[in-house]
């Protein structure tokens, strides 16, 4: 199978399994035609699989209703646009309704068993220990590491990881001499065949040593063990080339379009 046909196959699986209700598990939702309004405590999120069948006026009205619904609650709302979404002028329609684009990421997909096999033997790094963690103390250490990497206050991440762990997420740390130098987590999407790979930030002095790849290898093997067929990443421009070299295929892009009420 060529990369092009494989890419098309993976995109179809991605659209079929990771869009719509699977993006809103365990969060209050409401429906408006083809879209699902996901109501997070402080922000709204709009999910859908397709807008096929709607004409231009109906799409504009649909966008405006999502904006106004969350604005009435005093909340911003994110419309997650994929690069292959139709109509082609959907980005212009979102901007016209007051939504502003944030940083674009590349959607990468691969088969778990393929990545696990490609990375066999690359799940360790000299001088570094990778382990699965579950204690809040470790989550706080991860948050401190992320704060250093991003030069910002990421203390909120500890609570987020507590919540993620309680819902079944596997969280891994990479340590050297007792210091957390990197961390990453695997989100198993219930009701799908997908594992989402998140995190992977690494302290500057520890980059280029294979830690990121080792964390991918560990999570791929874990996904195979648990019976999840596919891996999925919304990758930054830094991570995307690395993951594509490891065997992931770029199937589309994703761009958050955000409306913030005055």
N, C-alpha and C positions, 0 to 999 in steps of 0.2 A: 504494500500500500504506500502510495506517495505521501509526502508530508502534507500536500494540499488536501488530499482526500481524508487523511487522518485528522487534519485540522477541522474540516467540515464535520466529521463524525463527532469529534469532541465538543464542538460548539453546539451541535444539536443536543447532546447529552446535558451540557451545561445549561442551555435554555430550558430544557425539559425538567431538570431536577433542582436547579439552584435559583430559579426566579419564581416570584409569586409567594405562595404561602411558606415556602422553606426559608425565606428571608425574614419571617416574622414569628418564628417559634417562641412561645412563652411570653409574648408581648401583646397587649391589647391591640386589636385591629378593628377596622370597619371597611366596608366595601363601597366603591363608587364606580359602577360600570366595570371596566377591565382592571382598575387599579385597586390595590390594597393600601389603605392608610395604616401605617404602623405608628403607634402612639407611645413613643418612649417618654420617660418622665419629663425630659427637658427639651425634646426636639422631635419633630415629625419626620417620617420617612415614607417615600412613595415607591411601591414595588408593583411590577406587572410583567407579563410575559410578552404581550404584543398589543399594539393599538390598531391592528388590522380591522377594517370594517368601519372605522370612524372617518368622517370627512374633516376638512380643515377647521370648520367652525366648531364642530364637536370636540376636536382636540384642544382648541383654544379655550373652550368653555371648561373642559376637564381640568386643564392646567390651572385656570383661574380658581376653580372650586377648591383645589388642594391648597393653593396659596391662601385663600380666604378662610378656609376651615381652620388652619393652624394659626393664622394671624389673629383670628378671633379669640384664640386661647393665649395669645401673647408669645407664641413660639415660632422659631424658624423651622423650615422644612427642607429636607433634601430630596431631590428627584434624581435618582441614580440612572444616568444615561449610559447605555452601552453603544459602542461605536457602530454596530450594525443595526441599531434600532431605526425604524421607519415611522413617519416620513423622514426623508433626508434633511429637511429643514427644521426638524424638531429642536435643535439647539437654538435657532433663531426665534422660534416660538417661545421657548423658555425665557430667553433674554427679554423678549418683548413683554413678558408677564412679570419681569422684575427678578428673575432667578439669575444668579451669577455663577460662572463655572469656577471650580476649584481645581486642584492639581489632577491631571489625568494619570491613570495607571494602566498597566497592561494586564489583561486577564490571561493567565497561563494555566494550562491543564496538562496532566500526564496520567498515565496508568501507574498506580502505586507499585505493582509488582515490577514494572519496567524500571522505575527509578531505584527501587530497592536493589535490583540486580546490578544496575549500572554502578551503584555506589557501594557495592559490597566491598568491605575492607576499608572504607573511607569514613567510618563512623567513630573513629578515635583520632585524637590529636595529642602528640607528645606533650606532657606537662599539664594537660587539661583533663578534668573529669567532667563527664556529662551524666547528669542524673535526673530522674523524675522527682518532682517536689510537690508537697501538698500542705505545708505549714505556712501560716500567715507570715512568720518571720522570714521565710525565704521569699515570699511575694514582696515583702517590704524591701528586701535586698535587691530584688529585680527592679523595683521602682526607683531605688537609689541609683542603680546602674543606668537606667534609662534617662534619669535626670541629668547625669553626667554626659551621656552621649549627646543629648539634645540641648544641653545647657538651658534647661527649663525645669519647672516643678512638675514632676510626674508622680507625686505622692499618691494621686488619685488611682494610679494603676493597681496598687495593692488591693483596694476594695474590688476593683474590676476583676482581678485574678481570683479572688475569693469566690466571687459570683460565678465566674467561668468554671472554676474547679468543681463547684457544687453541681453544675449542670453536666459534668462529664468530660470537660476539657482536660487533656494531658498537658502539663507544663514542665518544661525542661530547663535546667540551668547548665551552663558551662562554667566551671570554676578552675582557677589556678591559684595555688597557695592560699586557699580559703577565700579568695575574692571572686565574686560573680563578674565574669568578663563578657558574657553573652547570655541570652535567654530566648526561648521560642516556645510556641504552644501549638497544639493540634486540636482543631475544633471539628468534632465528628457531627456531621449534619444529619440529624435523625430523619428517618424516612427517605434518605437518599443513599447513593453509593459514594458520596464525597467526603473527603477530609480537607478542611481548610487549613493552610499553613500560615501562621501569623507570627509576628515578632521577628527575631533574628538580628536585632541591633547588637553591635559589638563595640567594646571600648576601642578607641583609636589605635592604641599601642598593640592590640591583639588581632587586628585585621590582617588579612593576607596569609593566615596560618592554617586555613582549612576548617575553622570552627563553624562557619556558616554552612558549609557543605556537610560537615559531620552532623549538624542538627537536622538538616534535611534528610540525611540517610537514616538517622534514628527514627524520625517521624514517619518516613515512608515504610520502614520495616514494621513499625507499630500499626500503621494503617492496614498493611497486609495481614498482620496477625489478627486484627479485629474484623477483617472481612470487608473493608472499604476499598472499592476498586479504583477510585480516582483521587488525585490530588489537585487542589485548586489554590491559586495564589493571585491576589490583586497586587501586582508588583510595581515598585517604584522604578524609576529609570536606573537607579544603582543596582537593584536586585535583578531586574529582568534579564540583562545579558548573562549573568551568572547562572540563573536558572535555565535559560535556554541552552547554555553549554552543557548543563547536566541532563538535558533531554526533555524539558518541558516545551510545549508548543504554545505560541501566542495565538489565541483564537479571536480576540476582540480587545477593545479598550473599555475602560469605565471612567466616567467623569461625574463627580458630584455637582449638580446644579442646586444652589442653595438660595432660598428666599429668606431674608431677615426682616421682620416687621419693624417699622420705625419705633 
